[in-house]
Amino acid sequence: MSANEQTGRIQLLSDTLAKAASEDRAALIAYLPAGFPTVDGGIEAVKAVIAGGADVVEVGLPHSDPVLDGPVIQTADDIALRGGVKIADVFRTVREAHAATGAPVLVMTYWNPIDRYGVERFTAELAAAGGAGCILPDLPVQESALWREHAEKHGLATVFVVAPSSKDERLATITRAGSGFVYAASLMGVTGTRESVGEQAQDLVRRTRATTELPVCVGLGVSNAEQAKEVASFADGVIVGSAFVKRMLDAPDEAAGLVAVRELAAELAVGVRRG
């Protein structure tokens, strides 16, 4: 594939975030792991959150040794891994969810699975599946040139994570290298619902915005409409993961889980409106 034969959906991602901004609201970005509770069930869950009002979905590539994921997402990943989920299933999830909804779908993954699979192969197959890009929480920017070269060739966004501990100079380095949007981790720690998201996140968004024109989306800790509204007042996007996964884990069966995540997405979609 030559450089002008991009098949990835980075432009769709950018357009979707811009549309949300034009409607005076933050974008709602939902996270769900592939293969949970099953591969088919995971695909239906992604469709359900989009039907409920999510603008963008991050599909997690389940990993046995997570760095950023808290206990709720680790539990779901464990179920997916014990179910035999493969990278091909992650791409299938992206392909079917995007084809059914037209929404931008990214993959969130640690670097090791991509490294093992092959960067060129991974980017080509993600783009062919209609993926919008990748969120790479543990890939150091200074080691990302090979990934970014292939992601750009295939029309994929490279989303890096910034944290409250990131110094301004470091933020500028990260945002220069990234594309699509910037994932701002609201606090130091792992994923999971929190009582409050707080001022730390607002300060991080302000400092990040000073370095880039990219949308800045906040994740880690948002679980309800009230928190979504708080974050939407200062961020371009609100990222919710553990709250969706918990709804699936707590449901008595898969059908009830799909209803639960769709309902949560609808509640959060109201929350991200600034009016």
ROVOZA-484977 format. One record per residue: residue in three letters; x, y, z of N, C-alpha, C, CB in turn. Coordinates in steps of 0.2 Angstrom, whole numbers, padded with zeros to 4 digits, always signed. Glycine has a CB too. Layout:
BEGIN
ALAXYZXYZXYZXYZ...
This chain:
BEGIN
MET+0004-0006+0000+0000+0000+0000+0004+0006+0000-0005+0000+0006SER+0003+0011-0005+0007+0017-0005+0004+0022+0000+0007+0020-0012ALA+0008+0027+0001+0007+0032+0006+0000+0036+0005+0012+0037+0007ASN-0002+0036-0001-0008+0039-0003-0014+0035-0003-0008+0043-0009GLU-0013+0028-0001-0019+0024-0001-0021+0022+0006-0017+0017-0005GLN-0022+0027+0010-0024+0026+0017-0031+0023+0017-0024+0033+0021THR-0032+0019+0022-0039+0016+0023-0041+0017+0030-0039+0009+0021GLY-0037+0019+0034-0039+0021+0041-0044+0027+0042-0033+0022+0046ARG-0047+0027+0047-0052+0032+0048-0050+0038+0053-0058+0029+0051ILE-0044+0040+0052-0042+0046+0057-0046+0052+0055-0034+0048+0056GLN-0048+0053+0049-0052+0059+0047-0059+0059+0050-0052+0060+0039LEU-0062+0053+0050-0068+0052+0053-0068+0053+0061-0071+0044+0052LEU-0062+0051+0064-0062+0053+0071-0061+0061+0072-0055+0050+0074SER-0057+0064+0068-0057+0071+0069-0063+0075+0067-0051+0074+0064ASP-0067+0072+0062-0073+0075+0060-0078+0074+0066-0076+0072+0054THR-0078+0068+0069-0083+0067+0074-0082+0071+0081-0082+0059+0076LEU-0075+0072+0082-0074+0077+0088-0075+0084+0086-0066+0076+0090ALA-0074+0086+0080-0076+0093+0078-0083+0094+0078-0073+0094+0071LYS-0087+0089+0076-0095+0089+0076-0097+0090+0083-0098+0083+0073ALA-0094+0087+0088-0096+0087+0095-0095+0094+0097-0093+0082+0100ALA-0089+0097+0096-0087+0104+0098-0092+0109+0095-0080+0105+0096SER-0094+0108+0089-0099+0112+0085-0106+0112+0088-0099+0111+0078GLU-0107+0107+0092-0114+0106+0095-0113+0109+0103-0116+0099+0095ASP-0108+0112+0104-0106+0114+0111-0107+0109+0116-0111+0120+0113ARG-0103+0103+0115-0103+0098+0120-0096+0094+0119-0109+0093+0119ALA-0095+0090+0124-0089+0086+0124-0091+0080+0120-0086+0084+0131ALA-0086+0076+0117-0088+0070+0114-0088+0065+0119-0082+0068+0108LEU-0092+0060+0119-0092+0054+0123-0088+0048+0120-0100+0052+0125ILE-0083+0046+0124-0079+0041+0121-0079+0035+0126-0071+0043+0120ALA-0082+0029+0123-0083+0023+0128-0077+0018+0126-0090+0020+0126TYR-0075+0015+0132-0070+0010+0131-0073+0003+0133-0064+0011+0136LEU-0072-0002+0129-0074-0009+0131-0069-0014+0128-0081-0011+0128PRO-0067-0019+0132-0062-0024+0129-0065-0029+0124-0059-0028+0135ALA-0061-0030+0119-0063-0035+0114-0064-0042+0118-0058-0036+0108GLY-0068-0046+0116-0069-0053+0118-0072-0054+0125-0062-0056+0119PHE-0076-0048+0127-0079-0048+0134-0086-0046+0133-0076-0044+0139PRO-0091-0051+0135-0090-0057+0139-0088-0063+0134-0096-0059+0142THR-0089-0062+0128-0087-0066+0122-0085-0062+0116-0093-0072+0120VAL-0083-0064+0111-0081-0060+0105-0088-0057+0102-0077-0064+0100ASP-0092-0061+0101-0099-0059+0099-0102-0054+0103-0104-0065+0097GLY-0102-0056+0110-0105-0051+0115-0101-0045+0115-0105-0055+0122GLY-0095-0045+0114-0091-0039+0115-0093-0034+0109-0084-0040+0114ILE-0094-0037+0103-0096-0033+0097-0103-0030+0098-0096-0038+0091GLU-0107-0034+0101-0114-0031+0102-0114-0026+0108-0119-0037+0105ALA-0109-0026+0112-0108-0021+0118-0106-0015+0115-0104-0023+0123VAL-0101-0015+0110-0099-0009+0106-0105-0006+0103-0093-0010+0102LYS-0108-0010+0099-0114-0007+0095-0119-0004+0100-0118-0012+0091ALA-0120-0007+0106-0125-0004+0111-0123+0003+0114-0126-0009+0117VAL-0116+0004+0115-0114+0010+0118-0115+0016+0113-0107+0010+0121ILE-0114+0014+0106-0114+0019+0101-0122+0020+0100-0111+0016+0094ALA-0126+0015+0100-0133+0016+0100-0136+0021+0106-0137+0010+0100GLY-0133+0020+0111-0135+0024+0117-0132+0031+0117-0132+0021+0123GLY-0127+0033+0113-0125+0040+0112-0118+0041+0112-0128+0044+0117ALA-0114+0036+0113-0106+0036+0112-0104+0039+0105-0102+0030+0114ASP-0100+0043+0105-0097+0046+0098-0092+0042+0095-0095+0053+0099VAL-0088+0039+0100-0081+0036+0098-0081+0030+0103-0075+0041+0098VAL-0078+0024+0101-0077+0019+0105-0069+0017+0105-0081+0013+0103GLU-0067+0015+0111-0060+0012+0111-0061+0005+0113-0056+0016+0117VAL-0058+0000+0108-0059-0007+0109-0052-0009+0113-0060-0011+0103GLY-0053-0012+0119-0047-0014+0122-0044-0021+0119-0048-0014+0130LEU-0038-0021+0119-0034-0027+0117-0032-0030+0124-0028-0026+0112PRO-0036-0036+0126-0035-0039+0132-0027-0041+0133-0039-0045+0134HIS-0025-0039+0139-0018-0040+0140-0017-0043+0147-0013-0033+0140SER-0012-0048+0148-0012-0051+0154-0008-0048+0160-0008-0058+0153ASP-0004-0042+0157+0000-0039+0162-0001-0031+0161+0008-0040+0161PRO-0007-0029+0163-0009-0022+0162-0005-0017+0167-0016-0021+0163VAL-0004-0011+0164+0000-0006+0168-0006+0000+0170+0005-0002+0163LEU-0010+0001+0166-0015+0007+0167-0022+0004+0169-0016+0011+0160ASP-0023-0002+0168-0030-0004+0170-0031-0007+0177-0032-0010+0165GLY-0036-0004+0180-0038-0006+0187-0042-0013+0187-0042-0001+0190PRO-0044-0015+0193-0047-0021+0194-0053-0023+0190-0048-0022+0201VAL-0057-0018+0188-0063-0020+0185-0061-0022+0177-0068-0014+0184ILE-0057-0018+0174-0055-0020+0167-0051-0026+0167-0052-0014+0164GLN-0047-0027+0172-0043-0033+0173-0047-0039+0173-0038-0032+0179THR-0052-0039+0177-0057-0044+0177-0060-0046+0170-0063-0043+0182ALA-0062-0041+0167-0065-0042+0160-0060-0045+0155-0068-0036+0157ASP-0054-0042+0156-0048-0045+0152-0047-0052+0153-0042-0040+0153ASP-0047-0054+0159-0046-0061+0161-0051-0065+0158-0045-0061+0169ILE-0057-0063+0158-0063-0067+0155-0061-0068+0148-0069-0064+0157ALA-0059-0062+0145-0058-0063+0137-0052-0067+0136-0057-0055+0135LEU-0047-0066+0140-0041-0071+0138-0042-0078+0139-0035-0068+0143ARG-0046-0080+0145-0048-0086+0146-0053-0089+0141-0051-0087+0153GLY-0056-0085+0137-0061-0087+0132-0057-0087+0125-0066-0081+0131GLY-0050-0086+0125-0046-0087+0120-0046-0082+0115-0048-0093+0116VAL-0047-0075+0117-0047-0070+0112-0041-0069+0109-0049-0063+0116LYS-0041-0067+0102-0035-0066+0098-0035-0059+0095-0034-0072+0093ILE-0029-0057+0093-0029-0051+0089-0034-0050+0084-0021-0049+0087ALA-0034-0056+0080-0039-0056+0074-0046-0055+0077-0039-0063+0071ASP-0048-0057+0083-0054-0055+0086-0055-0048+0088-0056-0059+0092VAL-0050-0045+0089-0050-0037+0091-0051-0034+0084-0043-0035+0094PHE-0048-0036+0079-0049-0032+0072-0056-0034+0070-0044-0035+0067ARG-0059-0040+0071-0066-0042+0069-0071-0037+0073-0067-0049+0071THR-0069-0036+0079-0073-0031+0083-0073-0024+0080-0071-0031+0091VAL-0068-0022+0079-0067-0015+0076-0071-0015+0069-0060-0013+0074ARG-0070-0020+0065-0073-0020+0058-0081-0021+0059-0071-0027+0054GLU-0083-0025+0063-0091-0026+0063-0094-0020+0067-0092-0032+0067ALA-0091-0017+0072-0094-0012+0075-0094-0006+0071-0090-0010+0082HIS-0088-0004+0067-0088+0001+0063-0093+0001+0057-0081+0003+0060ALA-0093-0005+0054-0097-0006+0048-0105-0006+0050-0096-0013+0045ALA-0106-0008+0056-0113-0007+0058-0116+0000+0060-0115-0012+0064THR-0111+0004+0063-0113+0010+0066-0110+0016+0062-0111+0010+0073GLY-0105+0016+0058-0101+0021+0055-0097+0025+0060-0107+0025+0052ALA-0097+0023+0066-0093+0027+0071-0086+0026+0071-0096+0026+0078PRO-0082+0031+0073-0075+0029+0073-0073+0024+0079-0071+0036+0074VAL-0069+0019+0078-0067+0014+0083-0060+0014+0083-0070+0007+0081LEU-0057+0015+0089-0050+0014+0090-0048+0008+0094-0047+0020+0094VAL-0042+0006+0094-0039+0000+0098-0035+0003+0103-0036-0005+0094MET-0036+0001+0110-0032+0003+0115-0028-0003+0117-0036+0006+0121THR-0021-0002+0116-0017-0008+0118-0010-0006+0121-0016-0012+0111TYR-0007-0011+0124+0000-0010+0127+0004-0012+0121+0001-0014+0133TRP+0010-0010+0121+0015-0010+0115+0017-0018+0114+0021-0006+0116ASN+0018-0022+0119+0020-0028+0118+0017-0033+0112+0021-0032+0124PRO+0010-0033+0113+0006-0037+0107+0008-0034+0100-0001-0037+0109ILE+0008-0028+0100+0010-0025+0093+0017-0027+0091+0009-0017+0093ASP+0021-0026+0095+0028-0028+0094+0029-0035+0092+0033-0027+0100ARG+0025-0040+0095+0025-0047+0093+0022-0048+0087+0022-0051+0099TYR+0017-0045+0085+0013-0046+0079+0016-0043+0073+0006-0043+0080GLY+0020-0037+0074+0023-0034+0069+0019-0027+0067+0023-0038+0062VAL+0023-0022+0068+0020-0015+0067+0017-0014+0060+0025-0010+0068GLU+0020-0016+0055+0017-0015+0048+0011-0019+0047+0022-0017+0043ARG+0011-0026+0050+0005-0030+0049-0001-0027+0053+0007-0037+0051PHE+0001-0025+0059-0004-0023+0064-0008-0016+0061-0001-0021+0071THR-0004-0012+0059-0007-0005+0056-0011-0007+0050-0001+0000+0055ALA-0008-0011+0045-0012-0013+0039-0018-0016+0041-0007-0017+0035GLU-0018-0021+0045-0024-0024+0047-0030-0020+0051-0023-0031+0051LEU-0027-0016+0055-0032-0011+0059-0035-0006+0054-0028-0008+0064ALA-0031-0004+0049-0034+0001+0044-0039-0003+0040-0028+0004+0040ALA-0037-0009+0038-0042-0013+0033-0048-0014+0037-0038-0019+0031ALA-0048-0015+0043-0054-0016+0047-0058-0010+0048-0052-0019+0054GLY-0056-0004+0046-0059+0002+0047-0058+0006+0053-0067+0001+0046GLY-0052+0004+0056-0050+0007+0063-0048+0014+0062-0045+0003+0066ALA-0049+0018+0067-0048+0025+0067-0041+0027+0070-0053+0029+0071GLY-0038+0022+0073-0031+0023+0076-0030+0019+0082-0030+0030+0078CYS-0025+0021+0086-0023+0017+0092-0021+0022+0098-0017+0012+0090ILE-0023+0019+0104-0021+0023+0110-0016+0018+0113-0027+0024+0115LEU-0010+0021+0114-0004+0017+0116-0001+0020+0123+0002+0017+0111PRO-0004+0017+0128-0002+0021+0135+0005+0019+0137-0007+0018+0140ASP+0008+0014+0135+0015+0013+0137+0020+0013+0132+0015+0006+0140LEU+0019+0016+0126+0024+0017+0121+0027+0024+0122+0021+0016+0114PRO+0034+0024+0124+0037+0031+0125+0037+0034+0118+0044+0030+0128VAL+0036+0041+0118+0036+0045+0112+0043+0044+0108+0034+0052+0114GLN+0048+0044+0112+0055+0044+0109+0056+0037+0106+0060+0045+0114GLU+0052+0032+0107+0053+0026+0104+0047+0024+0099+0053+0020+0109SER+0043+0029+0097+0037+0028+0093+0038+0030+0085+0032+0033+0096ALA+0044+0031+0083+0044+0033+0076+0042+0028+0071+0052+0035+0074LEU+0044+0022+0072+0042+0016+0067+0034+0016+0067+0045+0010+0070TRP+0031+0016+0073+0024+0015+0074+0021+0021+0070+0022+0015+0081ARG+0023+0027+0071+0020+0033+0069+0020+0033+0061+0023+0039+0072GLU+0026+0031+0059+0027+0030+0051+0022+0026+0048+0034+0028+0050HIS+0021+0020+0051+0016+0015+0048+0009+0018+0049+0017+0008+0051ALA+0007+0021+0055+0001+0023+0057-0001+0029+0052+0000+0026+0064GLU+0003+0033+0050+0002+0039+0046+0001+0036+0039+0008+0044+0046LYS+0005+0031+0037+0004+0028+0030-0003+0025+0029+0010+0023+0029HIS-0005+0022+0034-0012+0019+0034-0018+0023+0036-0012+0013+0038GLY-0017+0030+0038-0022+0034+0040-0025+0033+0047-0028+0033+0035LEU-0021+0031+0051-0022+0029+0058-0020+0035+0063-0020+0023+0060ALA-0024+0036+0068-0022+0041+0073-0017+0038+0078-0028+0044+0077THR-0013+0041+0081-0008+0039+0086-0010+0043+0092-0001+0039+0084VAL-0013+0040+0097-0016+0044+0103-0011+0042+0109-0023+0042+0105PHE-0008+0047+0112-0003+0046+0117-0007+0048+0124+0003+0050+0117VAL-0005+0046+0129-0008+0047+0136-0003+0052+0140-0009+0041+0140VAL-0006+0058+0142-0002+0062+0146-0005+0062+0153-0003+0070+0144ALA-0001+0063+0158-0003+0063+0165-0002+0069+0169+0001+0057+0169PRO-0005+0070+0175-0004+0076+0179+0004+0077+0181-0008+0075+0185SER+0008+0072+0181+0015+0072+0182+0019+0075+0176+0018+0065+0184SER+0016+0075+0170+0020+0077+0164+0021+0084+0165+0016+0076+0158LYS+0028+0086+0164+0030+0093+0164+0028+0096+0157+0038+0093+0165ASP+0028+0103+0157+0025+0106+0151+0030+0105+0145+0026+0114+0152GLU+0036+0104+0146+0041+0103+0140+0039+0096+0138+0048+0103+0142ARG+0038+0091+0142+0036+0084+0140+0029+0084+0137+0036+0080+0147LEU+0025+0088+0139+0018+0088+0136+0019+0090+0129+0013+0093+0140ALA+0023+0095+0128+0024+0098+0121+0027+0092+0116+0029+0104+0121THR+0032+0088+0119+0035+0083+0115+0030+0078+0113+0041+0080+0119ILE+0025+0076+0118+0020+0071+0117+0015+0073+0112+0017+0069+0124THR+0013+0079+0113+0007+0082+0108+0010+0083+0101+0004+0088+0111ARG+0016+0085+0101+0019+0086+0094+0019+0079+0090+0026+0088+0094ALA+0020+0074+0094+0020+0067+0090+0014+0064+0089+0025+0062+0095GLY+0009+0066+0093+0002+0062+0093-0002+0065+0087-0001+0063+0099SER-0008+0062+0086-0013+0064+0081-0020+0061+0084-0011+0061+0074GLY-0025+0064+0081-0032+0062+0083-0034+0066+0089-0032+0054+0084PHE-0032+0064+0095-0033+0068+0101-0028+0066+0106-0040+0066+0104VAL-0028+0069+0111-0023+0068+0117-0028+0065+0123-0020+0074+0119TYR-0025+0059+0125-0029+0056+0131-0026+0059+0137-0028+0048+0130ALA-0029+0063+0141-0027+0066+0147-0029+0061+0153-0029+0073+0148ALA-0025+0058+0157-0027+0054+0162-0028+0059+0168-0021+0049+0164SER-0034+0058+0171-0036+0063+0176-0032+0063+0182-0043+0063+0177LEU-0029+0058+0184-0025+0057+0190-0020+0052+0189-0030+0055+0196MET-0016+0052+0194-0010+0046+0194-0013+0040+0197-0004+0049+0199GLY-0013+0035+0194-0016+0028+0196-0019+0024+0190-0021+0030+0201VAL-0023+0019+0192-0025+0015+0187-0033+0017+0185-0025+0008+0189THR-0035+0014+0180-0042+0015+0178-0047+0013+0184-0044+0012+0172GLY-0053+0016+0184-0058+0014+0189-0062+0020+0191-0055+0011+0195THR-0068+0019+0193-0072+0024+0195-0070+0028+0201-0080+0022+0196ARG-0071+0034+0201-0069+0038+0207-0075+0043+0210-0063+0043+0205GLU-0074+0045+0216-0079+0049+0219-0079+0056+0215-0078+0050+0226SER-0073+0058+0213-0073+0065+0210-0067+0064+0205-0072+0071+0215VAL-0067+0069+0200-0062+0069+0195-0057+0074+0196-0065+0069+0187GLY-0060+0080+0198-0056+0085+0201-0052+0090+0197-0052+0082+0205GLU-0048+0094+0201-0045+0100+0198-0039+0098+0195-0043+0105+0204GLN-0036+0093+0197-0029+0090+0193-0031+0089+0186-0027+0083+0197ALA-0036+0087+0184-0038+0085+0177-0039+0092+0173-0044+0081+0176GLN-0042+0097+0177-0043+0103+0173-0036+0107+0172-0048+0108+0178ASP-0032+0106+0177-0025+0109+0176-0021+0106+0170-0021+0109+0182LEU-0022+0099+0170-0018+0095+0165-0021+0097+0158-0019+0088+0166VAL-0028+0098+0157-0031+0100+0151-0028+0107+0149-0038+0100+0151ARG-0028+0111+0153-0026+0118+0152-0019+0118+0149-0027+0123+0158ARG-0014+0114+0153-0007+0114+0151-0006+0111+0144-0003+0111+0157THR-0010+0106+0143-0010+0102+0137-0012+0106+0131-0014+0095+0137ARG-0018+0110+0132-0020+0114+0127-0015+0119+0125-0027+0117+0129ALA-0011+0121+0129-0006+0127+0128-0001+0124+0123-0003+0129+0134THR-0001+0117+0122+0005+0115+0117+0002+0112+0111+0008+0109+0121THR-0005+0112+0110-0007+0108+0104-0014+0111+0102-0008+0101+0105GLU-0016+0110+0095-0023+0111+0093-0027+0105+0093-0022+0114+0086LEU-0024+0099+0095-0028+0093+0095-0033+0093+0101-0023+0087+0097PRO-0039+0090+0100-0043+0089+0106-0040+0086+0112-0050+0086+0103VAL-0042+0088+0118-0040+0085+0124-0045+0081+0127-0036+0090+0128CYS-0045+0075+0128-0050+0071+0131-0048+0068+0137-0053+0065+0126VAL-0052+0068+0142-0051+0066+0149-0054+0059+0151-0053+0071+0154GLY-0049+0054+0153-0051+0048+0156-0049+0046+0163-0049+0043+0151LEU-0051+0041+0165-0049+0038+0172-0054+0042+0177-0042+0040+0174GLY-0059+0038+0179-0063+0040+0185-0070+0042+0183-0060+0045+0188VAL-0072+0044+0177-0079+0046+0176-0083+0040+0175-0079+0050+0169SER-0089+0041+0179-0093+0035+0180-0101+0037+0179-0092+0031+0186ASN-0102+0043+0180-0109+0045+0179-0110+0052+0176-0112+0045+0187ALA-0117+0054+0175-0118+0060+0171-0116+0066+0174-0126+0060+0170GLU-0116+0066+0181-0114+0072+0184-0106+0073+0183-0115+0071+0192GLN-0102+0068+0184-0095+0068+0183-0094+0070+0175-0091+0062+0185ALA-0097+0067+0171-0097+0068+0164-0098+0076+0162-0101+0064+0159LYS-0103+0079+0166-0104+0086+0165-0098+0090+0167-0111+0088+0168GLU-0096+0088+0173-0090+0092+0176-0084+0092+0171-0088+0089+0183VAL-0082+0086+0169-0077+0085+0164-0078+0089+0157-0075+0078+0163ALA-0084+0088+0155-0086+0092+0149-0086+0099+0149-0093+0090+0147SER-0086+0102+0155-0085+0109+0156-0078+0112+0154-0087+0111+0163PHE-0073+0107+0154-0066+0110+0152-0063+0105+0147-0062+0110+0159ALA-0065+0099+0145-0062+0095+0141-0066+0094+0134-0061+0088+0144ASP-0062+0092+0129-0065+0091+0122-0069+0084+0122-0060+0092+0117GLY-0067+0080+0126-0070+0073+0126-0070+0070+0133-0067+0068+0121VAL-0075+0066+0134-0075+0062+0141-0075+0055+0139-0082+0064+0145ILE-0070+0052+0142-0068+0045+0141-0071+0040+0147-0061+0043+0140VAL-0075+0036+0146-0078+0031+0151-0077+0024+0149-0085+0033+0152GLY-0073+0020+0154-0072+0013+0153-0075+0009+0158-0065+0012+0152SER-0072+0009+0164-0073+0005+0170-0081+0005+0171-0069+0007+0176ALA-0084+0010+0171-0091+0010+0172-0095+0006+0168-0094+0018+0172PHE-0093+0006+0161-0097+0002+0156-0095-0006+0158-0094+0004+0149VAL-0089-0007+0159-0087-0014+0160-0090-0017+0166-0079-0014+0161LYS-0091-0012+0172-0094-0014+0178-0102-0016+0177-0094-0009+0183ARG-0105-0012+0172-0112-0014+0171-0113-0021+0167-0115-0008+0166MET-0108-0022+0163-0108-0029+0160-0106-0034+0165-0103-0029+0154LEU-0102-0033+0169-0100-0038+0174-0106-0039+0179-0094-0036+0178ASP-0109-0034+0181-0114-0034+0186-0121-0037+0183-0116-0028+0189ALA-0122-0037+0177-0128-0040+0174-0129-0047+0175-0128-0038+0166PRO-0135-0049+0176-0137-0056+0176-0135-0061+0170-0144-0057+0179ASP-0136-0057+0164-0134-0061+0158-0132-0056+0153-0141-0065+0156GLU-0130-0058+0147-0127-0054+0142-0133-0049+0139-0125-0058+0136ALA-0139-0051+0138-0144-0047+0136-0145-0041+0141-0151-0051+0135ALA-0145-0042+0147-0146-0037+0152-0140-0032+0152-0147-0040+0159GLY-0134-0035+0151-0128-0031+0151-0129-0026+0145-0122-0036+0150LEU-0131-0028+0139-0132-0024+0133-0136-0018+0135-0134-0028+0127VAL-0142-0020+0138-0147-0015+0140-0143-0010+0145-0153-0018+0143ALA-0140-0012+0149-0137-0008+0155-0131-0003+0152-0133-0013+0160VAL-0127-0006+0147-0122-0001+0144-0125+0004+0139-0117-0005+0140ARG-0131+0002+0136-0134+0007+0132-0137+0012+0136-0139+0003+0127GLU-0140+0010+0142-0143+0015+0146-0138+0020+0149-0147+0012+0152LEU-0132+0017+0151-0127+0021+0154-0124+0026+0149-0121+0017+0156ALA-0124+0024+0142-0121+0028+0137-0126+0034+0136-0120+0024+0130ALA-0133+0033+0136-0138+0038+0135-0137+0043+0141-0145+0035+0135GLU-0136+0041+0147-0136+0045+0153-0130+0050+0152-0135+0041+0160LEU-0124+0047+0150-0118+0050+0149-0118+0055+0144-0112+0046+0148ALA-0122+0053+0138-0123+0058+0132-0126+0064+0134-0126+0054+0127VAL-0131+0064+0139-0134+0070+0142-0129+0074+0146-0140+0068+0146GLY-0125+0070+0150-0120+0073+0154-0115+0078+0150-0117+0068+0158VAL-0113+0075+0145-0108+0079+0141-0110+0085+0137-0104+0074+0136ARG-0117+0086+0137-0119+0093+0134-0118+0098+0139-0127+0092+0133ARG-0116+0104+0137-0114+0109+0141-0119+0114+0143-0108+0113+0138GLY-0125+0114+0139-0130+0118+0140-0133+0118+0147-0136+0117+0135
